[in-house]
Amino acid sequence: MTLLVFDSGIGGLSVLREVRLILPRRRVVYVGDDAGFPYGGRDETALVARIAALFERYVGAFDPELAIVACNTASTSIMPALRERFALPIVGTVPPIKPAAERTASGLVSVLATPGTVARPYVAELIRRHADDCDVNLVGSTRLARMAERHMQNEAIDADELAAEIRPCFVEREGRRTDIVVLGCTHYPFLVHVMRKHAPWPVDWLEPAEAIARRALSLLGEADGWDTREDVAIMTSGLPPAPLEKLLAGFGLAARAPLDGPDLPPLG
């Protein structure tokens, strides 16, 4: 009973936290494509080819009963190709725009994500379908994902740089203010407590992790028993350095070397 959790790096650990709470009896294999990180701004065709090749390798090796693409940028481009190629259920990650539209009081909502995510037609369609009555502000950050990875490994981050990255999310218009910021990258929840300190006013920060885990549970149901095999993490760049290995261990993941296989398609 294995779950495959895939991300461009270690941001998907925010999804893993909820998976552990909601589907606790399964074994987890976490695959982080840190050799290709970050995905934001990558050529979409190259990104699809690379992720499909990684899925071929790790789905074949671990035979998971379900896979989670814990990356917004990847999910908004790769899901049709993966579902066409693989028979197992695959749960993607999309910005929680619908719940934001349902909760906002001011009607001003910001979506904070990578440039690749905010530019995807899928996101525009989510806004059209679920937030047509709202004023949705799309903010593509080029730095926050890297900052989150550094922060998660106890490296210092520049508070002024972070404040500059989130500042475009905060809009004042005709006496109204942004009251919800949608986190469209799974790395960003690890920075929320820092973002709160540097936000010009309080907002709700919405992340999709719980919804992803509950969707996986709805597809699989409760497990009959406990899978006692160890949970593992595989980073595509190789065995992780000590700080990252310690972080992964803190999430209950044993670091393992990447599997051999054909060279992965490069990212443009």
C-alpha positions in Angstrom: 0.0 0.0 0.0 2.3 2.7 -1.3 1.6 6.3 -2.0 3.9 8.2 -4.4 4.3 11.9 -3.6 6.1 13.9 -6.2 7.3 17.5 -6.2 10.0 19.7 -7.8 11.8 19.8 -4.5 10.8 19.6 -0.8 7.8 21.9 -0.9 5.6 18.8 -1.3 6.4 18.0 2.4 3.5 20.4 3.2 1.2 17.9 1.5 2.9 15.0 3.1 2.0 16.3 6.5 -1.7 16.2 5.7 -1.4 12.8 3.9 0.1 11.3 7.1 -2.9 12.6 9.1 -5.6 11.6 6.7 -4.1 8.4 5.2 -1.9 7.2 8.1 -1.6 3.5 7.3 0.1 3.7 3.9 3.8 3.7 3.0 5.0 6.9 1.4 7.7 7.2 -1.3 8.6 10.9 -1.7 10.3 11.9 -5.0 11.7 15.4 -5.2 13.1 16.5 -8.5 15.6 18.9 -7.0 17.9 18.4 -10.0 15.2 20.2 -12.0 14.2 22.7 -9.4 12.6 25.2 -9.7 9.8 24.4 -12.2 8.4 27.9 -12.4 9.3 29.5 -15.7 10.4 26.2 -17.4 9.4 25.3 -20.9 6.1 23.4 -20.6 6.9 20.8 -23.2 10.2 20.0 -21.6 8.6 19.9 -18.2 6.0 17.4 -19.3 8.6 15.1 -20.9 10.8 15.2 -17.7 8.0 14.5 -15.2 6.6 11.7 -17.4 10.0 10.0 -17.5 10.3 10.3 -13.7 6.9 8.7 -13.3 7.9 5.9 -15.6 10.9 5.2 -13.4 9.3 5.4 -10.0 5.8 4.1 -10.7 7.5 1.1 -12.3 9.8 0.6 -9.3 7.4 1.1 -6.4 4.0 0.2 -7.9 2.0 2.7 -5.9 -1.7 2.5 -5.5 -2.0 6.3 -6.0 0.3 9.2 -6.9 0.1 12.8 -5.8 1.6 15.5 -7.8 2.3 17.9 -4.9 3.4 20.8 -7.2 1.1 23.4 -8.6 3.3 24.3 -11.6 3.6 20.6 -12.6 -0.1 19.9 -12.0 -1.3 22.6 -14.3 0.6 21.2 -17.2 1.3 17.4 -16.7 -2.0 15.9 -15.4 -3.6 14.9 -18.8 -0.4 13.3 -20.0 0.1 11.3 -16.8 -3.5 10.1 -16.7 -3.3 9.0 -20.3 -0.1 7.0 -19.6 -0.7 5.5 -16.2 -3.7 3.4 -14.9 -3.3 4.4 -11.3 -5.3 7.3 -9.8 -3.3 10.6 -9.8 -4.2 13.5 -7.6 -2.9 16.9 -8.7 -2.5 20.2 -6.9 -4.3 23.4 -8.0 -4.6 26.8 -6.2 -7.7 26.7 -3.9 -9.4 29.5 -5.8 -13.0 28.2 -5.3 -12.8 28.2 -1.4 -11.1 31.6 -1.6 -14.0 33.0 -3.6 -16.5 31.5 -1.2 -14.8 33.0 1.9 -13.7 36.5 0.8 -15.6 39.4 2.3 -13.9 42.1 0.4 -14.0 40.4 -3.0 -10.3 41.1 -3.4 -8.3 37.8 -3.7 -4.7 37.3 -4.6 -3.1 34.1 -6.0 0.6 33.9 -5.0 2.3 31.3 -7.1 5.2 30.7 -9.5 5.2 32.6 -12.8 4.5 29.3 -14.6 1.4 28.6 -12.5 -0.2 32.0 -12.8 0.3 32.0 -16.6 -1.4 28.6 -17.1 -4.8 28.6 -18.9 -6.1 26.2 -16.3 -5.8 28.8 -13.6 -7.6 31.3 -15.7 -10.4 28.8 -16.2 -10.6 28.2 -12.4 -11.1 31.9 -11.9 -13.7 32.1 -14.6 -15.7 29.1 -13.2 -15.4 29.8 -9.5 -14.3 33.4 -8.9 -16.0 35.4 -11.6 -17.6 37.8 -9.0 -14.2 38.5 -7.4 -11.3 40.7 -8.3 -8.5 38.1 -8.5 -4.9 39.4 -8.5 -2.3 37.0 -9.9 1.2 37.4 -8.5 4.0 35.3 -9.9 7.0 35.1 -7.6 10.4 34.1 -8.9 12.1 33.9 -5.5 9.8 32.5 -2.9 10.2 28.8 -3.7 14.0 29.0 -3.3 13.6 31.0 -0.2 11.2 28.4 1.3 13.8 25.6 0.5 16.5 27.6 2.3 14.2 28.4 5.2 13.2 24.8 5.6 16.9 23.8 6.0 17.4 26.5 8.6 19.3 28.9 6.3 18.8 32.6 6.8 16.4 34.4 4.4 16.3 38.1 3.7 13.2 39.6 5.3 13.1 42.6 3.1 13.4 40.4 0.0 10.4 38.3 1.3 8.4 41.4 2.0 9.0 42.7 -1.5 7.9 39.3 -3.0 4.5 39.3 -1.2 3.8 43.1 -1.4 2.0 42.9 -4.8 -0.6 40.6 -3.1 -1.9 43.4 -1.0 -4.4 45.6 -2.9 -6.5 48.5 -1.6 -9.4 49.6 -3.8 -12.4 51.8 -3.1 -12.2 51.2 0.7 -11.7 47.5 0.3 -8.5 45.4 1.0 -7.3 42.0 -0.1 -8.5 39.6 2.6 -7.4 36.2 1.2 -4.1 35.2 -0.3 -4.2 31.8 -2.1 -0.9 29.9 -1.8 -0.4 28.5 -5.3 2.9 26.7 -4.5 3.3 23.9 -2.0 6.6 25.4 -0.8 4.9 28.6 0.4 3.1 27.2 3.5 6.5 26.8 5.1 6.9 30.6 4.9 3.5 31.6 6.2 4.5 32.4 9.7 7.2 34.7 8.2 4.8 36.2 5.7 2.4 37.1 8.5 5.0 39.2 10.2 5.7 41.2 7.0 2.2 41.5 5.6 0.9 45.1 5.7 -2.4 43.8 7.1 -3.8 40.5 8.3 -5.2 38.1 5.6 -6.2 34.5 5.4 -3.6 32.3 3.7 -5.2 29.4 1.9 -3.3 26.2 1.0 -4.5 23.1 -0.7 -2.8 20.3 1.3 -5.8 19.1 3.3 -8.1 19.0 0.2 -5.4 17.0 -1.7 -5.2 14.4 1.1 -9.0 14.1 1.4 -9.3 13.6 -2.4 -6.8 10.8 -2.1 -8.7 9.2 0.7 -12.0 9.5 -1.3 -10.3 7.5 -4.1 -8.7 4.8 -1.9 -10.8 4.5 1.2 -9.3 3.5 4.6 -6.5 1.0 4.5 -7.3 -2.5 6.0 -4.0 -2.6 7.9 -0.7 -0.9 8.5 2.1 -1.0 5.9 5.1 -1.3 8.1 7.8 -0.7 5.4 9.8 2.5 5.9 8.9 5.7 4.2 11.6 6.9 1.9 12.6 10.1 0.1 14.5 10.1 -3.2 16.0 13.4 -4.5 16.9 13.3 -8.1 20.2 15.1 -7.6 21.5 12.3 -5.4 21.8 11.5 -1.7 21.0 14.8 0.1 23.5 16.8 2.1 23.3 16.5 5.9 20.9 19.4 6.5 18.4 18.1 4.0 18.8 14.6 5.2 18.0 15.8 8.7 14.9 17.7 7.5 13.6 14.6 5.6 14.2 12.5 8.7 12.2 14.9 10.7 9.3 14.1 8.3 9.9 10.4 8.9 11.6 9.8 5.6 14.7 7.8 5.1 16.9 9.3 2.3 17.7 6.9 -0.6 19.8 7.3 -3.7 17.9 7.9 -7.0 17.2 4.9 -9.2 19.3 4.3 -12.3 17.6 4.7 -15.6 17.9 6.6 -18.9 19.0 10.2 -18.8 16.1 12.5 -17.9 15.0 15.0 -20.5 16.6 18.4 -19.8 14.6 21.4 -18.8 14.6 24.5 -21.0 
